[in-house]
Amino acid sequence: MSYREVIRIALRALGRNKMRTILTMLGIIIGVGAVICVVAIGQGAGQAVQGQIQGLGENMLWIQAGSVNTSGVRMGAQATKTLTIQDAQAIQLQVPTIIAQSPGVAAAVQIVNGNRNWYTRANGVGQNFFTIRNWPVDRGSGFSQRDVDVAADVCVLGTTVSQQLFGEQDPIGQTVRVQNIPFVIIGELVSKGSTFGQDQDDTMFMPYTTVQKKIAGISWLQYITASADSQDDIGAAEKQVAALLRQRHHLRPNEDDDFIIRSPQELADTVAVTTRILTLLLASIASVSLLVGGIGIMNIMLVSVTERTREIGVRMAVGATEQDVQRQFLSEALVLSSLGGLIGILLGMGVSLTVSHIMGWPSVASPIAVVIAVVFSAAVGIFFGYYPARKAARLDPIEALRYE
């Protein structure tokens, strides 16, 4: 008997009890659908988080002034005053894996435009900052090296600040007051949106010399933003920068660093591992439904063997071998699980797209997850269908013909 004929007979046998067939497949459908949905949403969420992290900057390193211990009291980050513009210049010149750097100083300020005002953070940076952060200017332009050298009273606004102060008006060329100092707006940045719940557009940028001298009143740096030449060199760049700063700050081997170096890549790696573990955990929980569905297939196939005992006897009496009978019942179990798996894949994709649309979460249908779901559902049918098929094949033909 050909495999095509076996499949045709299996479909005809399953079609006799359509409701029972559908209910039997339901466990497989739910299991496969749940696995596909969980994996799609998990991978989509992981990619979204990775995208937000990459949006922080291209191969970026964040070098921050460290903590200081005063009479046993640790003052927290940016408490030291040892990070200087000379350090930033040395990093640019002496660390071969660093291709750009930008000194940084920040202060909380109140910006005033006529009868409108807004409280935000003024970030003093170098002219390379927007390139390092991969943050293009939407309108106007960024400031130049000359603006940095002369501590010019110019600023570039984030979109949130611009909307709060000017609404739909073009802010370029307008003047705002910060601590009673008039600043000319020369640019507005492209919106970066929110990252980890923080609005990146609620900010303004000035030359770091301007913030140092006219707003914060300090001579040191609070942070340095740097960019490595490639993602593979980020780790080496961290070590080289740390060694250089320890040497420049005259730190002994037993002394702690007076600076902190961070990289978005560290966060990206942590998020990737966490997302992968959670996705595997949820997929494992969802796959329990496949086990339940397989037990349902075995149960129904055992009932089917009992109901069709006389039919089995007739088939054997007219020449069917044990192998033919076993193949027939095994193919019915395989058809049940395979059809359930295919429907489950469509269901899982549909649910993941619906959740993505309603909740605003991304979803990524993984081809590997689809293939694994199909193979696993077929394996469930074969595994749980083997015993009923074997039991049917071992029936005594004479006893089967006598069965009522």
KEKE-3310 file (N, C-alpha, C; in steps of 0.2 Angstrom, whole numbers, plus 5000, padded with zeros to 4 digits):
npx = (5004:5003:5011:5003:4990:4989:4988:4977:4967:4969:4964:4951:4946:4948:4939:4927:4923:4922:4921:4927:4940:4944:4944:4954:4965:4966:4974:4987:4987:4985:4997:5008:5004:5006:5019:5025:5020:5025:5039:5040:5036:5045:5057:5055:5054:5066:5074:5069:5073:5087:5088:5085:5096:5107:5104:5109:5122:5135:5146:5150:5158:5156:5163:5165:5166:5171:5167:5170:5178:5174:5179:5173:5161:5154:5152:5146:5143:5152:5157:5171:5184:5194:5194:5198:5199:5211:5213:5203:5208:5220:5215:5210:5222:5231:5225:5223:5212:5201:5192:5185:5181:5171:5171:5161:5149:5136:5121:5106:5094:5083:5074:5069:5057:5050:5034:5034:5041:5053:5059:5074:5089:5104:5117:5133:5144:5156:5160:5160:5151:5137:5140:5146:5135:5127:5117:5108:5106:5090:5084:5092:5109:5123:5135:5151:5169:5175:5164:5165:5178:5177:5168:5154:5138:5127:5115:5108:5093:5083:5068:5057:5060:5059:5046:5039:5043:5041:5031:5023:5031:5046:5061:5074:5086:5080:5079:5083:5082:5094:5098:5097:5105:5106:5103:5106:5097:5103:5101:5090:5087:5085:5071:5073:5066:5060:5070:5071:5061:5065:5065:5074:5073:5071:5080:5095:5108:5125:5140:5153:5162:5155:5145:5153:5159:5149:5137:5138:5150:5162:5178:5182:5178:5163:5160:5165:5162:5165:5170:5173:5183:5177:5164:5170:5182:5178:5180:5194:5196:5191:5199:5212:5209:5206:5218:5226:5220:5222:5236:5237:5231:5239:5237:5239:5243:5235:5225:5208:5199:5196:5186:5173:5169:5158:5149:5137:5136:5139:5127:5118:5123:5119:5105:5102:5106:5097:5084:5085:5085:5073:5064:5066:5062:5048:5044:5047:5038:5026:5027:5023:5009:5010:5014:5003:4994:4999:4996:4983:4981:4986:4976:4964:4967:4969:4955:4950:4956:4949:4936:4937:4940:4934:4935:4948:4951:4944:4952:4964:4960:4958:4971:4979:4994:5003:5011:5005:4993:4999:5005:4994:4987:4997:4999:4987:4989:5000:4995:4985:4993:5001:4993:4987:4999:5002:4990:4992:5003:4999:4989:4998:5006:4996:4991:5002:5005:4993:4994:5005:5001:4990:4996:5008:5020:5034:5035:5043:5043:5051:5059:5066:5060:5047:5050:5055:5043:5035:5042:5042:5029:5026:5034:5028:5016:5020:5027:5017:5008:5013:5011:4997:4996:5004:4997:4985:4990:4994:4983:4973:4967:4956:4950:4947:4938:4927:4924:4911)
npy = (4994:5011:5026:5037:5032:5027:5039:5045:5036:5038:5051:5050:5041:5049:5059:5054:5056:5071:5081:5075:5074:5087:5092:5084:5088:5100:5102:5101:5112:5123:5122:5123:5135:5143:5142:5148:5161:5166:5165:5173:5186:5187:5188:5199:5209:5209:5213:5226:5232:5231:5239:5251:5252:5253:5265:5274:5276:5275:5262:5266:5273:5278:5288:5292:5304:5298:5291:5299:5296:5302:5304:5291:5292:5289:5298:5296:5295:5306:5314:5316:5327:5326:5323:5329:5341:5339:5326:5321:5325:5318:5305:5304:5306:5296:5284:5271:5264:5273:5284:5296:5309:5317:5330:5332:5341:5344:5352:5356:5366:5381:5386:5400:5407:5421:5421:5408:5393:5381:5367:5358:5349:5355:5351:5352:5349:5343:5347:5335:5327:5324:5316:5305:5300:5297:5306:5315:5333:5340:5352:5368:5369:5360:5366:5373:5370:5383:5389:5382:5385:5399:5399:5401:5408:5399:5386:5370:5362:5348:5340:5339:5350:5360:5360:5363:5376:5383:5377:5374:5383:5388:5386:5390:5402:5410:5417:5412:5412:5407:5406:5420:5423:5426:5415:5409:5400:5388:5375:5361:5345:5328:5318:5307:5299:5289:5280:5266:5272:5285:5301:5305:5317:5327:5339:5350:5356:5363:5371:5364:5372:5383:5379:5376:5388:5398:5393:5381:5384:5377:5369:5357:5341:5332:5321:5310:5307:5294:5286:5270:5262:5251:5239:5227:5232:5238:5232:5232:5245:5250:5245:5251:5265:5265:5261:5272:5283:5280:5281:5295:5301:5297:5286:5273:5255:5249:5257:5263:5266:5282:5285:5280:5268:5265:5255:5254:5242:5233:5233:5229:5216:5210:5212:5204:5191:5189:5191:5180:5169:5171:5169:5156:5150:5153:5148:5134:5132:5134:5123:5113:5111:5104:5092:5088:5088:5077:5066:5067:5063:5050:5044:5045:5038:5025:5023:5023:5012:5002:5004:5001:4988:4976:4981:4981:4967:4963:4969:4962:4950:4950:4951:4961:4966:4966:4976:4985:4988:4994:5005:5012:5017:5024:5033:5041:5046:5054:5063:5070:5077:5084:5092:5099:5106:5114:5122:5128:5135:5145:5151:5155:5165:5174:5178:5184:5195:5202:5205:5213:5223:5229:5231:5238:5231:5224:5210:5196:5184:5169:5159:5147:5144:5140:5129:5121:5119:5113:5101:5096:5094:5084:5074:5072:5066:5054:5048:5047:5040:5028:5017:5015:5011:5000:4991:4989:4983:4971:4964:4949:4942:4933:4934:4948:4948:4942:4952:4962)
npz = (5000:4995:5002:4999:4998:5011:5018:5012:5017:5031:5032:5028:5038:5050:5046:5049:5062:5065:5075:5086:5081:5079:5092:5098:5091:5096:5108:5102:5093:5102:5110:5100:5095:5106:5108:5097:5097:5109:5107:5096:5101:5111:5104:5096:5106:5112:5101:5099:5111:5110:5099:5104:5113:5104:5099:5108:5104:5092:5094:5107:5121:5138:5149:5165:5178:5194:5210:5227:5243:5258:5274:5276:5270:5255:5240:5228:5210:5199:5208:5210:5205:5195:5182:5167:5153:5147:5149:5141:5128:5128:5128:5115:5107:5112:5113:5102:5098:5099:5090:5091:5102:5115:5127:5142:5151:5163:5168:5178:5172:5170:5156:5147:5137:5132:5139:5141:5149:5153:5162:5161:5156:5153:5143:5141:5128:5116:5098:5092:5097:5093:5082:5087:5095:5085:5081:5072:5066:5064:5060:5056:5062:5070:5083:5081:5081:5084:5091:5102:5107:5109:5119:5115:5115:5111:5107:5105:5103:5110:5103:5112:5121:5112:5107:5119:5121:5110:5102:5087:5080:5071:5079:5075:5076:5085:5102:5118:5136:5148:5165:5165:5154:5137:5124:5108:5097:5087:5081:5079:5085:5078:5083:5095:5104:5117:5129:5139:5147:5148:5142:5129:5121:5129:5132:5130:5121:5123:5119:5128:5135:5137:5146:5157:5161:5161:5166:5175:5182:5184:5182:5178:5171:5169:5162:5149:5132:5121:5105:5099:5086:5081:5084:5089:5095:5107:5120:5121:5120:5132:5142:5138:5139:5153:5158:5154:5160:5174:5174:5171:5182:5192:5200:5212:5212:5222:5223:5221:5205:5200:5192:5180:5168:5156:5144:5131:5125:5135:5142:5131:5129:5141:5141:5130:5134:5145:5139:5130:5139:5146:5135:5132:5143:5144:5132:5135:5145:5138:5129:5136:5134:5122:5126:5133:5123:5115:5124:5123:5110:5110:5118:5111:5100:5105:5109:5096:5091:5099:5095:5081:5080:5074:5060:5059:5060:5048:5038:5040:5037:5023:5019:5023:5031:5047:5047:5038:5045:5057:5051:5046:5057:5063:5054:5055:5067:5065:5055:5063:5072:5064:5056:5067:5071:5060:5060:5072:5070:5062:5070:5081:5075:5071:5083:5089:5081:5083:5096:5096:5088:5096:5109:5106:5105:5097:5086:5080:5069:5070:5059:5063:5075:5069:5061:5071:5079:5069:5067:5080:5083:5074:5079:5091:5087:5081:5092:5102:5095:5092:5101:5102:5088:5087:5096:5088:5077:5083:5085:5086:5071:5070:5083:5082:5072:5078:5087:5094)
capx = (5000:5007:5010:4997:4984:4988:4986:4970:4963:4969:4960:4944:4945:4948:4933:4921:4922:4925:4922:4932:4946:4946:4946:4960:4970:4966:4980:4993:4986:4987:5004:5012:5003:5009:5027:5027:5018:5030:5045:5040:5035:5051:5063:5054:5055:5074:5077:5067:5078:5094:5088:5086:5103:5111:5102:5112:5128:5139:5152:5151:5161:5154:5169:5162:5170:5169:5165:5175:5176:5176:5177:5169:5155:5154:5148:5142:5146:5153:5159:5178:5186:5200:5193:5199:5199:5217:5211:5199:5213:5225:5212:5210:5228:5235:5222:5222:5205:5196:5192:5182:5179:5168:5170:5155:5147:5129:5118:5099:5092:5076:5074:5063:5056:5044:5030:5035:5048:5054:5065:5078:5096:5109:5123:5139:5148:5160:5157:5160:5146:5132:5142:5147:5129:5123:5111:5108:5102:5084:5084:5098:5115:5126:5140:5158:5175:5176:5160:5168:5184:5176:5162:5148:5131:5123:5112:5104:5087:5079:5062:5053:5061:5057:5039:5037:5045:5039:5025:5025:5035:5053:5065:5080:5087:5076:5083:5080:5087:5096:5101:5097:5110:5103:5107:5104:5096:5106:5099:5085:5089:5080:5068:5076:5061:5061:5074:5070:5057:5068:5064:5080:5073:5070:5087:5097:5116:5129:5148:5155:5166:5150:5142:5158:5161:5144:5132:5140:5155:5167:5184:5183:5173:5159:5160:5168:5159:5170:5168:5178:5183:5173:5161:5175:5187:5176:5183:5201:5196:5189:5205:5217:5207:5207:5226:5229:5218:5225:5242:5237:5228:5244:5234:5243:5240:5230:5220:5202:5198:5192:5182:5169:5169:5153:5147:5130:5137:5138:5119:5115:5124:5115:5098:5101:5106:5091:5079:5085:5083:5065:5060:5067:5058:5041:5043:5047:5031:5021:5027:5019:5003:5011:5014:4996:4990:5001:4993:4976:4981:4986:4970:4959:4969:4967:4948:4949:4958:4944:4930:4938:4943:4931:4938:4955:4951:4943:4958:4969:4958:4959:4978:4983:4999:5004:5015:5000:4989:5002:5006:4988:4985:5002:4998:4982:4991:5004:4990:4982:4998:5004:4988:4987:5004:5001:4985:4995:5008:4995:4986:5003:5008:4990:4990:5008:5004:4988:4997:5010:4997:4987:5001:5013:5026:5036:5035:5047:5042:5057:5059:5069:5054:5042:5053:5055:5037:5032:5045:5041:5022:5026:5037:5023:5011:5024:5029:5011:5004:5016:5008:4990:4996:5007:4992:4981:4994:4995:4977:4972:4962:4950:4946:4945:4932:4922:4922:4905)
capy = (5000:5017:5031:5042:5028:5027:5046:5046:5032:5041:5057:5047:5039:5055:5063:5051:5060:5078:5085:5072:5075:5094:5092:5080:5092:5107:5102:5102:5119:5128:5121:5125:5142:5147:5142:5152:5167:5168:5166:5179:5192:5188:5190:5206:5213:5209:5217:5233:5234:5231:5245:5257:5253:5255:5272:5278:5279:5270:5259:5272:5273:5283:5289:5297:5305:5293:5293:5300:5294:5308:5302:5285:5294:5289:5304:5294:5296:5313:5318:5318:5333:5324:5322:5336:5342:5336:5319:5319:5326:5312:5299:5305:5305:5291:5277:5270:5262:5278:5288:5302:5310:5324:5332:5333:5344:5345:5356:5357:5374:5383:5389:5404:5410:5425:5419:5401:5391:5373:5364:5353:5347:5358:5347:5355:5344:5345:5347:5328:5323:5322:5311:5299:5298:5296:5310:5321:5339:5340:5359:5372:5365:5360:5371:5372:5370:5390:5390:5379:5389:5405:5398:5405:5408:5396:5380:5365:5359:5342:5341:5340:5357:5365:5360:5366:5383:5386:5374:5372:5388:5386:5389:5392:5409:5413:5418:5410:5414:5402:5410:5427:5424:5425:5410:5409:5393:5387:5369:5356:5338:5323:5315:5300:5296:5287:5274:5264:5277:5292:5305:5308:5323:5333:5341:5355:5355:5369:5370:5362:5377:5388:5377:5376:5395:5402:5390:5376:5387:5373:5369:5350:5338:5327:5314:5311:5302:5292:5281:5266:5262:5246:5235:5222:5235:5241:5229:5234:5252:5251:5243:5256:5271:5264:5262:5279:5288:5278:5284:5302:5303:5295:5281:5268:5249:5247:5263:5262:5271:5288:5286:5275:5267:5261:5254:5252:5235:5228:5233:5225:5209:5208:5211:5198:5185:5189:5190:5173:5165:5172:5167:5149:5148:5154:5143:5128:5131:5133:5117:5108:5110:5099:5085:5086:5086:5071:5062:5067:5059:5043:5042:5045:5032:5019:5022:5022:5005:4998:5005:4998:4981:4972:4983:4978:4960:4962:4971:4957:4944:4951:4952:4967:4964:4970:4983:4989:4991:4999:5011:5016:5020:5028:5039:5045:5050:5059:5068:5074:5081:5089:5097:5103:5110:5119:5127:5131:5140:5151:5154:5159:5171:5179:5181:5188:5201:5205:5208:5218:5229:5232:5233:5242:5228:5221:5203:5193:5177:5165:5153:5142:5142:5137:5123:5116:5118:5108:5094:5093:5092:5078:5069:5070:5062:5048:5045:5045:5036:5022:5012:5012:5008:4993:4987:4988:4978:4964:4960:4942:4943:4929:4937:4954:4947:4940:4957:4966)
capz = (5000:4995:5007:4997:4999:5018:5020:5010:5022:5037:5032:5028:5045:5054:5045:5052:5069:5064:5081:5090:5078:5081:5100:5099:5088:5100:5112:5098:5091:5107:5111:5095:5094:5112:5108:5091:5100:5115:5104:5092:5105:5115:5100:5095:5112:5112:5095:5101:5117:5106:5094:5109:5116:5099:5097:5112:5101:5088:5097:5112:5128:5143:5154:5170:5185:5199:5217:5232:5249:5262:5281:5276:5266:5248:5238:5222:5204:5197:5214:5209:5200:5192:5175:5164:5146:5145:5149:5134:5123:5129:5125:5108:5104:5114:5113:5095:5096:5100:5084:5092:5109:5117:5134:5144:5158:5163:5174:5177:5170:5168:5150:5147:5130:5133:5144:5142:5152:5154:5166:5158:5157:5148:5142:5137:5124:5110:5092:5089:5101:5089:5077:5092:5097:5079:5083:5067:5067:5060:5057:5058:5062:5076:5084:5078:5086:5086:5096:5108:5109:5112:5124:5112:5118:5106:5109:5100:5107:5108:5101:5118:5123:5107:5107:5125:5121:5103:5099:5080:5077:5069:5084:5073:5076:5091:5108:5125:5142:5153:5170:5163:5148:5131:5120:5101:5095:5080:5078:5083:5084:5076:5089:5097:5107:5124:5130:5146:5151:5149:5136:5126:5118:5134:5133:5126:5121:5122:5120:5135:5138:5139:5152:5162:5163:5162:5170:5181:5186:5186:5177:5177:5167:5173:5158:5142:5127:5116:5101:5097:5079:5079:5090:5092:5099:5113:5126:5121:5121:5139:5145:5136:5142:5160:5160:5152:5165:5180:5174:5171:5188:5197:5205:5214:5210:5227:5224:5216:5200:5202:5186:5179:5161:5154:5137:5129:5123:5141:5143:5126:5130:5147:5139:5125:5138:5149:5134:5128:5145:5147:5130:5132:5149:5143:5127:5138:5149:5133:5126:5140:5130:5117:5129:5135:5116:5113:5128:5120:5103:5112:5121:5106:5095:5109:5108:5089:5090:5101:5091:5074:5081:5068:5054:5058:5058:5041:5034:5040:5034:5016:5016:5026:5036:5054:5046:5035:5050:5061:5047:5045:5063:5065:5049:5057:5073:5062:5052:5068:5075:5059:5055:5073:5071:5055:5062:5078:5068:5059:5076:5085:5071:5071:5090:5090:5077:5086:5103:5093:5086:5102:5114:5103:5105:5090:5085:5075:5068:5069:5055:5067:5079:5065:5059:5077:5080:5065:5068:5087:5083:5070:5083:5096:5084:5080:5099:5106:5091:5091:5105:5099:5081:5088:5099:5083:5073:5086:5087:5083:5066:5072:5089:5080:5068:5082:5091:5092)
cpx = (5004:5006:5004:4991:4983:4986:4979:4965:4963:4964:4953:4942:4944:4941:4927:4919:4925:4926:4927:4939:4949:4948:4952:4966:4971:4972:4986:4993:4988:4994:5009:5011:5006:5016:5029:5025:5023:5037:5045:5040:5042:5057:5061:5055:5063:5077:5075:5072:5085:5094:5089:5093:5108:5110:5106:5119:5131:5145:5154:5154:5159:5159:5166:5166:5167:5167:5171:5173:5179:5174:5172:5163:5157:5150:5144:5146:5147:5155:5167:5179:5192:5200:5193:5199:5206:5217:5208:5204:5218:5221:5211:5216:5232:5232:5220:5216:5200:5197:5189:5180:5175:5168:5163:5154:5140:5127:5110:5098:5085:5077:5068:5063:5049:5040:5030:5041:5048:5060:5068:5085:5100:5115:5128:5143:5152:5157:5156:5154:5140:5134:5143:5140:5124:5116:5111:5104:5096:5084:5090:5105:5118:5132:5147:5163:5176:5171:5162:5174:5182:5170:5156:5142:5126:5120:5108:5099:5085:5072:5057:5053:5058:5050:5036:5038:5042:5033:5027:5029:5042:5057:5072:5081:5084:5081:5080:5085:5088:5100:5102:5103:5106:5107:5103:5103:5098:5104:5093:5086:5083:5077:5071:5071:5063:5065:5074:5066:5059:5067:5070:5080:5072:5077:5089:5105:5119:5136:5149:5159:5161:5147:5147:5159:5155:5138:5134:5145:5160:5173:5185:5178:5169:5159:5163:5165:5164:5167:5174:5178:5179:5170:5166:5180:5185:5179:5190:5201:5195:5196:5211:5215:5208:5214:5228:5226:5221:5232:5242:5235:5233:5241:5239:5240:5234:5225:5214:5202:5194:5188:5178:5168:5163:5152:5140:5130:5136:5130:5116:5117:5120:5108:5097:5101:5099:5085:5079:5083:5075:5061:5060:5062:5051:5039:5042:5040:5025:5021:5024:5012:5004:5011:5007:4992:4992:4997:4986:4976:4981:4980:4965:4961:4968:4959:4947:4950:4952:4938:4931:4941:4941:4934:4945:4956:4949:4949:4963:4967:4958:4966:4982:4988:4999:5007:5010:4996:4992:5004:5000:4987:4991:5002:4993:4984:4996:5000:4987:4987:5000:4999:4987:4993:5004:4996:4988:5000:5004:4992:4992:5005:5002:4990:4996:5007:4998:4990:5001:5006:4993:4991:5007:5020:5028:5036:5039:5046:5048:5056:5061:5063:5049:5044:5053:5048:5034:5035:5043:5033:5022:5029:5032:5018:5014:5025:5022:5007:5006:5013:5002:4991:4999:5002:4987:4984:4994:4989:4976:4966:4956:4946:4944:4938:4926:4919:4916:4906)
cpy = (5006:5022:5036:5038:5028:5034:5047:5042:5035:5047:5055:5045:5044:5059:5060:5054:5066:5081:5082:5074:5082:5095:5089:5085:5099:5107:5104:5110:5124:5128:5124:5133:5146:5147:5148:5160:5170:5169:5172:5186:5193:5190:5197:5211:5214:5213:5225:5236:5235:5237:5251:5258:5255:5262:5276:5280:5273:5268:5264:5269:5279:5283:5294:5298:5301:5296:5295:5298:5299:5306:5296:5286:5294:5294:5302:5297:5304:5317:5320:5324:5332:5323:5328:5336:5339:5329:5317:5320:5320:5306:5299:5303:5299:5284:5276:5267:5267:5283:5295:5303:5317:5325:5333:5336:5345:5349:5356:5365:5375:5388:5394:5407:5414:5423:5411:5399:5384:5372:5358:5352:5351:5354:5351:5349:5347:5344:5340:5324:5320:5316:5304:5296:5296:5300:5316:5327:5339:5347:5363:5368:5364:5365:5368:5372:5378:5391:5387:5383:5395:5405:5402:5403:5405:5389:5376:5362:5352:5344:5343:5347:5362:5365:5364:5374:5387:5383:5372:5378:5385:5390:5392:5400:5413:5413:5416:5412:5408:5406:5417:5428:5422:5420:5410:5402:5392:5380:5365:5349:5334:5320:5308:5296:5294:5281:5273:5269:5284:5295:5308:5315:5329:5335:5346:5354:5362:5367:5369:5368:5383:5386:5377:5383:5399:5399:5386:5380:5382:5372:5362:5347:5333:5320:5316:5305:5301:5287:5277:5265:5256:5242:5230:5225:5238:5239:5232:5241:5254:5250:5249:5263:5271:5265:5269:5284:5286:5281:5291:5305:5300:5291:5275:5261:5247:5252:5261:5267:5276:5290:5280:5274:5263:5260:5252:5244:5230:5228:5228:5218:5206:5207:5205:5192:5184:5188:5182:5168:5165:5168:5159:5146:5148:5149:5136:5126:5130:5126:5111:5106:5104:5092:5083:5084:5079:5065:5061:5062:5052:5040:5041:5039:5026:5018:5020:5014:5000:4998:5001:4991:4976:4974:4981:4971:4959:4963:4965:4951:4944:4952:4957:4964:4968:4976:4987:4992:4996:5005:5015:5020:5025:5035:5044:5049:5056:5065:5072:5079:5086:5094:5102:5108:5116:5125:5131:5137:5147:5155:5158:5165:5176:5182:5186:5195:5205:5209:5214:5224:5233:5235:5238:5238:5225:5214:5201:5186:5173:5159:5146:5139:5138:5130:5118:5114:5112:5101:5091:5091:5085:5072:5067:5065:5055:5044:5043:5041:5029:5016:5010:5009:5001:4989:4985:4982:4971:4961:4954:4943:4939:4932:4944:4953:4945:4946:4961:4973)
cpz = (5000:5000:5005:4999:5007:5021:5019:5015:5028:5037:5032:5035:5050:5053:5047:5058:5069:5071:5086:5088:5080:5088:5101:5096:5092:5105:5108:5096:5096:5109:5106:5094:5100:5111:5102:5094:5105:5112:5100:5096:5109:5111:5098:5100:5113:5107:5097:5106:5114:5102:5099:5112:5110:5097:5102:5109:5097:5092:5103:5118:5132:5148:5159:5176:5190:5206:5221:5239:5254:5269:5281:5272:5259:5244:5231:5216:5203:5203:5213:5204:5196:5185:5171:5156:5143:5145:5142:5128:5122:5126:5118:5104:5106:5114:5105:5093:5097:5094:5085:5100:5110:5124:5135:5151:5157:5169:5172:5177:5169:5162:5149:5140:5131:5139:5145:5145:5153:5158:5163:5160:5152:5148:5138:5134:5119:5104:5089:5092:5097:5084:5082:5094:5092:5080:5078:5069:5062:5056:5060:5057:5069:5077:5082:5083:5088:5091:5103:5111:5112:5117:5121:5115:5113:5109:5104:5105:5105:5106:5106:5120:5118:5106:5113:5125:5115:5100:5092:5077:5076:5075:5082:5073:5082:5097:5114:5130:5146:5158:5168:5157:5142:5127:5113:5099:5088:5077:5082:5080:5081:5082:5089:5101:5114:5124:5137:5150:5151:5142:5134:5123:5122:5136:5129:5126:5119:5121:5127:5139:5141:5146:5158:5165:5165:5166:5176:5185:5188:5180:5175:5173:5171:5169:5152:5138:5122:5111:5098:5089:5076:5085:5093:5096:5105:5119:5127:5123:5129:5143:5144:5139:5150:5162:5159:5158:5172:5180:5174:5178:5194:5202:5206:5212:5215:5227:5218:5210:5202:5196:5184:5171:5160:5146:5136:5127:5129:5142:5138:5127:5136:5145:5134:5129:5142:5145:5132:5133:5146:5142:5130:5138:5147:5137:5130:5142:5144:5130:5130:5137:5125:5120:5131:5128:5114:5117:5125:5114:5105:5114:5116:5101:5099:5108:5101:5088:5093:5097:5084:5075:5075:5062:5053:5057:5051:5036:5034:5037:5026:5014:5019:5031:5042:5052:5042:5040:5055:5057:5046:5051:5065:5060:5052:5063:5070:5059:5057:5071:5070:5057:5061:5073:5066:5057:5068:5076:5066:5065:5080:5081:5071:5078:5091:5087:5080:5093:5101:5092:5092:5107:5112:5104:5098:5091:5079:5074:5066:5065:5059:5071:5075:5064:5065:5079:5076:5066:5075:5087:5079:5075:5089:5093:5083:5087:5102:5102:5090:5095:5103:5092:5082:5091:5093:5079:5076:5088:5083:5078:5068:5078:5086:5076:5072:5087:5089:5096)
residu = (MET:SER:TYR:ARG:GLU:VAL:ILE:ARG:ILE:ALA:LEU:ARG:ALA:LEU:GLY:ARG:ASN:LYS:MET:ARG:THR:ILE:LEU:THR:MET:LEU:GLY:ILE:ILE:ILE:GLY:VAL:GLY:ALA:VAL:ILE:CYS:VAL:VAL:ALA:ILE:GLY:GLN:GLY:ALA:GLY:GLN:ALA:VAL:GLN:GLY:GLN:ILE:GLN:GLY:LEU:GLY:GLU:ASN:MET:LEU:TRP:ILE:GLN:ALA:GLY:SER:VAL:ASN:THR:SER:GLY:VAL:ARG:MET:GLY:ALA:GLN:ALA:THR:LYS:THR:LEU:THR:ILE:GLN:ASP:ALA:GLN:ALA:ILE:GLN:LEU:GLN:VAL:PRO:THR:ILE:ILE:ALA:GLN:SER:PRO:GLY:VAL:ALA:ALA:ALA:VAL:GLN:ILE:VAL:ASN:GLY:ASN:ARG:ASN:TRP:TYR:THR:ARG:ALA:ASN:GLY:VAL:GLY:GLN:ASN:PHE:PHE:THR:ILE:ARG:ASN:TRP:PRO:VAL:ASP:ARG:GLY:SER:GLY:PHE:SER:GLN:ARG:ASP:VAL:ASP:VAL:ALA:ALA:ASP:VAL:CYS:VAL:LEU:GLY:THR:THR:VAL:SER:GLN:GLN:LEU:PHE:GLY:GLU:GLN:ASP:PRO:ILE:GLY:GLN:THR:VAL:ARG:VAL:GLN:ASN:ILE:PRO:PHE:VAL:ILE:ILE:GLY:GLU:LEU:VAL:SER:LYS:GLY:SER:THR:PHE:GLY:GLN:ASP:GLN:ASP:ASP:THR:MET:PHE:MET:PRO:TYR:THR:THR:VAL:GLN:LYS:LYS:ILE:ALA:GLY:ILE:SER:TRP:LEU:GLN:TYR:ILE:THR:ALA:SER:ALA:ASP:SER:GLN:ASP:ASP:ILE:GLY:ALA:ALA:GLU:LYS:GLN:VAL:ALA:ALA:LEU:LEU:ARG:GLN:ARG:HIS:HIS:LEU:ARG:PRO:ASN:GLU:ASP:ASP:ASP:PHE:ILE:ILE:ARG:SER:PRO:GLN:GLU:LEU:ALA:ASP:THR:VAL:ALA:VAL:THR:THR:ARG:ILE:LEU:THR:LEU:LEU:LEU:ALA:SER:ILE:ALA:SER:VAL:SER:LEU:LEU:VAL:GLY:GLY:ILE:GLY:ILE:MET:ASN:ILE:MET:LEU:VAL:SER:VAL:THR:GLU:ARG:THR:ARG:GLU:ILE:GLY:VAL:ARG:MET:ALA:VAL:GLY:ALA:THR:GLU:GLN:ASP:VAL:GLN:ARG:GLN:PHE:LEU:SER:GLU:ALA:LEU:VAL:LEU:SER:SER:LEU:GLY:GLY:LEU:ILE:GLY:ILE:LEU:LEU:GLY:MET:GLY:VAL:SER:LEU:THR:VAL:SER:HIS:ILE:MET:GLY:TRP:PRO:SER:VAL:ALA:SER:PRO:ILE:ALA:VAL:VAL:ILE:ALA:VAL:VAL:PHE:SER:ALA:ALA:VAL:GLY:ILE:PHE:PHE:GLY:TYR:TYR:PRO:ALA:ARG:LYS:ALA:ALA:ARG:LEU:ASP:PRO:ILE:GLU:ALA:LEU:ARG:TYR:GLU)
# end
